[in-house]
Amino acid sequence: MTDLMKSMDIQVGDCLFQQEAALRSTMPFLYLDPSLERKSKRNVLTSGAASTYMFTSFELSDDNGILLGLNRHNNSLCIVDPFNTKVNKNANFTICGTSGAGKTFTMQLMSLRLRMRGVQCYILAPLKGHEFKRACHKIGGTYIKLAPGSSACINVMEIRPTLTPEMELIDELDYSDIDSMLAKKIQQLMIFFSLLIPDMSNEEEQMLDEALVKTYAKFGITHDNSSIYEDSGSGKVKTMPILGDLYEVLKESPLTTRLATIVSRFVTGSAQSFNRQSNINLSNRYVVLDISELKGKMLPVPWQEPRKRLRNRLPMRSRKPPGLSLIPSPRLSRKRRPARWPMPV
């Protein structure tokens, strides 16, 4: 008990043969024994002492939260509002437990009840994505499975005009003065290919950068942002190149033959289902992205692009807070590289 009190920054002193004095001090006599007063002066506040009483337990009940279950100690309801900024600094959750403890079920329960409150929910599942399928269909959600041979596809070469968080937060920014979206996309693609080809040399990176610029130029896309649109008035975007177009450009130079051979897996190999235009719809209020069928070097394809798309769809300011459910997995990290978790939830 002494160690427990010290761990709570409560100083403990011995009161040997002073039980009677302590009992009198607790009675309504308005008298405190002087020896006990010296030992207990500024020792612990009443609220801190009350927390050590063994017949009380903490209750967690927010006004506008979601029900998680019952408190095992006093059977009170555990209701949590992750978007209550008066109590929580952010809405991040970390769920830990052994195998079979119910981590996936808890995540699914939270997302379903957030959906009932009208919160936009996205679930990116690198493991056991099939466990979300039935509930997703029952509530009319969108279940997307990204795997070699699947019908769903995300074009990693697609440029999607989005507003940056800075442009949403700062009202004084000139919205017409936007940096080159092509340059930003090429920078993202360079990160994607560095994950796909870890041993890529500096010369190959430079040649790949030039090949990307040349590929987009064939579709009339330059560093001028207006070149992305067929009609700037309607906001309709041009047809974007796919990995097969980049593959053809890489084959033209002998210096990029090795890169073309690696990319050919997504063009003519087993993963050629990713060599198409995007055909997924993320406008539903409940979206599940299942990438559990992808292994090894295939992980950068479905991991980086869906993460980026979901992040672009989450506004920084809105009347209703957006919900984003992420299920990280240790297998997303490479050997000798730390795991890079996508974003806060």
N, C-alpha and C positions, 0 to 999 in steps of 0.2 A: 504494500500500500504506500509505503514511503517513496519508493521509486516511481510509482504512478503519479503521486502528487508532485514530485520534482520534475517529471516530464511535462507537467502542465504549468510549470513556473510557480508552484505553490510551495512555500517554505514550510517544513514540518518540524515542530519542536516537541520534545518529550514533556509530558505533564504528569510525572509520576506522583502518586498519592495525592492527587488534586481532583479526584472524581467528584467529591462532594462540592468543592468550590465551583467546578464546571457546571454541575447540576443546578446550583443556586443561581449561576449567571444566566441560565436559560429560562429561569422562572420569571414571572411578571412582578419582580420586586424592584425593578429599576436599579439594580445593583450589579456591578461587575467587579469581581475579585481583582485587586491591584496587580497581583503577580500574573494572573492570566491576561490582564490588559496589556502589560508590558510585552508579553510574548506574542500576543495577537494583534498588536498595533500595526495597521496598514499591511496586514498579512494577505488577505484575499477578500475580494468583493463578495457581496451576498449572491450575486448572479453566478459567479464562478464557483462558489461553494455549493450552490444548489445543483449545479450540473454534475456533481460527484455523488449525488444521492441515488442510491441503487434502484429506487422504485419509480424513477422518472425516465422518460425517453424523449428524444427530439422528434418534432413533427414537421413534415415538409408538405405544405399545402398552399400553392399559389392560386390566386383568384381566377386567372384565365389560362390555366395550364392544361396538360394532358395527364390522364390517369395512368400511372405505371404499375400500381399494385397496392398491397397492404403492408403497413409497417408490422414486421414480425413481432415486435415487442409490445405494441399497444393496440394493434389492429386498426390504426388510423389510416386514412387514405393518403397515398403519396401522389401528389399532383404537382407537376413541374411545368413552369413556363420558361423555356430556354431563351425566349426573346425579351424577357423582362430586364431591361437595362438598369433598372433601379436596384436590382438584386445581383444580377450576373454581369460580369464585364463583357462576356461574349456568349455565344450559343454553342460553344464547342462541347462535345461529349466524347468521353473515352470509356469504352466498355471492355472490361477485362474479365476473363474467366477460363476455366478449364474446358476441355472438349466435352460437348454435350451439356454445358451449363445453361445454354439458352441465349447466347450472344446474338445470333442471327434472328431468333424469334423476338428478342427485345427490340432490335433495330427495326424489324418489320412492324411490330406493334406501335412503335413511336411514329414511324412514317405514316401508317394508316390513320392514326388518330390526329396527326398534324394535317393530313389530307381532309379529314372531316371538319377541321376548323377553317378550311379554305386556303391552307398554306401550300405553295408550290413545292413538290417533293421530287427529287431525283435520287435514284439509287444506282451507284456504280459498283457492281458486284464482281470482283475478281475470283471469288470462291463461292460455290454453292448458290449460283444464281438461279438454279431451277426452283429453289425453295420460295422464291418471290413470285413465280409465274402464276400460280393459282389465285393468290390474293389480288394480283395485278389485274387479271381478267375479270374477277368478280366485281371489282369496283369500276370497271371500264377504263383502266389505265392502258398505257402503251408498254408492251414488253418487246425489247429489241435485243436480239442475240447476235453478237459479232463473233464470227468464227469463220475459218476457211470453208467455203462452200455454202455459207448462209446467204439468204436473199438480201439481208440488210447490209448496207455499206456506207462508210464515211470516206469521202474523197479527201485525202490528206493535203492535196494541192489546192483545194478550194479556198478562195479569199472571201471572207464574209465581213462586210462593213459593220463595225461595232463601235460603240462609244467606250473610251477608256474610263476607269474610275475617276481619274482627275477631272475629266470633262463633265462628269455627273456631279462631282462634289463642289467644283469651283464655278460659280455662275459667271464670273468675269471672263472666262476663257472664250476666245473666238472660235466658234464651232466650225467655221469655214476654213480655219487654218489647221488642218490635220496633216500630220506627217505621212510620208509615203506608206500606204498599206502594203504595197509590194515588198518594200524593204523589210517591214515587220514580218510578213509572211515568210520571206526567205530566211530571216533570222530564226524563226520557229522551225522551219524545215531543216536548217543546219543542226539544230539541237536534236531533231528527230533522227537524222541520219547519223549523228555522232553516237546515239544510243544503239542504232542498228548496226553500225560499223565502228566498233570501239577503237580499232587500230588504224583509222584513217589518218594519213599523213597531212602535213600542212599544204603540200602541193595539191593533193587530191581535194582538200577542202576548197582551195581556190578554184580548181577546175570545176568542182561541183557547183560553186556559187555562180560561175559564169554559165554553166549549163542550165541552171534554174532561170536565170535572167533571159537566156535565149529561148527557153521553152515557153515562158509567158509571153515573150515578144511575138512568137508565132500566132498567138491568139489575140494579138493587138493590145496586150496589157503592158503598160510601162509604169514608170514611177509617178506619172500623172494620175491622180486618183480618179479623175473623170474617165479615164480609159477603161476602168473596170465595168462601167455601166454601158448597156446598150442604149439606154435613154436615161440621162441624168434626171429628167423631170419625173419619170415614173419610178425610178429607183430599181429597175430591173437589171440584174447582174448578167454579164456575159457568160457564155459557156466556158467553164474552167478546164484547164489541162488536167490529165490524170497521170498516174505513174508510168503508164505505157508511153506517153509522149516524152516524158523525161528519159525513159529508157532508150528511145530512138535517138535522142540528142547525145546521150552518153556513148552510144555505139559509134558515133561519127569520129571520135577522137581516140587514138590509141592510148593516150594518157589516162583515159577514164574507162578502159576496158574492164578493169577489175570491179569498179563501181557498178558498171552495167551488168556484170555477171551476178553480183549480189542482188541488185534490184530486180533481175529477171524472175526471181522467185515470186514476186508480186504481179508479174506480167504474164508469164507463160507457165509458171510452176504451180505448186499446190495451193498457193495463196492468191491466185489470180482473181478471186472474187472481190478483192480490194481494189482492183483496177477498173473501177466504174465511178460514175457520178454518184453523189450522195442521194440517198433515197429514204432517209429516216425523218420522222416528224417528232420534234420535241415540244410541241405546243400543248400537249396534254398536261393536266394538273398532277398526274402521277406517272412517272416514267422510270422504267427499270432497264438498265443497260447491263446485259449479262456477257462478260468476257471470260468466263471461267473455262472455256474450251481452248483458249490460246495458251501456248506454252513457250518457254525459252525466249528466243530472239523475236518471237512474234508479239511479245507484250508491248513494245513501244508503239505499235500501230494502233491498237484500240485504247491504249491507256492515255497517251498524250492528247490525241485529237478529241475524244469525248470530254476529257477534263477541261480542255480549252473551250469547247462549245458550251458546256454547262456553265462555266464561269462567265462567259459572255452574256448568257441569258439571265444571270442573277443581277438585278439592279442594286446599286449602292444605296439608293433612297427609294422607298416605296411606302405606301400606307400599310400594306400587309407584308410582314417579313417573309422572305423566301426561305424555304427549307431545303437543305441539301444533305442527303444521307450518303456518306462514303464508308466503304468497308475496306480498310487497308489490309494488305497481306504481306508477310515477310518475303514471299516469292517474287514480289515486284522489284526487289533490289537485286543488283548484279553482284557477282563475285568481286571482292575488293572495292566495292563502291557502297556508300551508305544509301539506305532507302530514302527516296525523296517523296514525301507525302504531298499530295496535290495542293490543298488549300484548307483554310479553316472552314469549319462547318457553321 
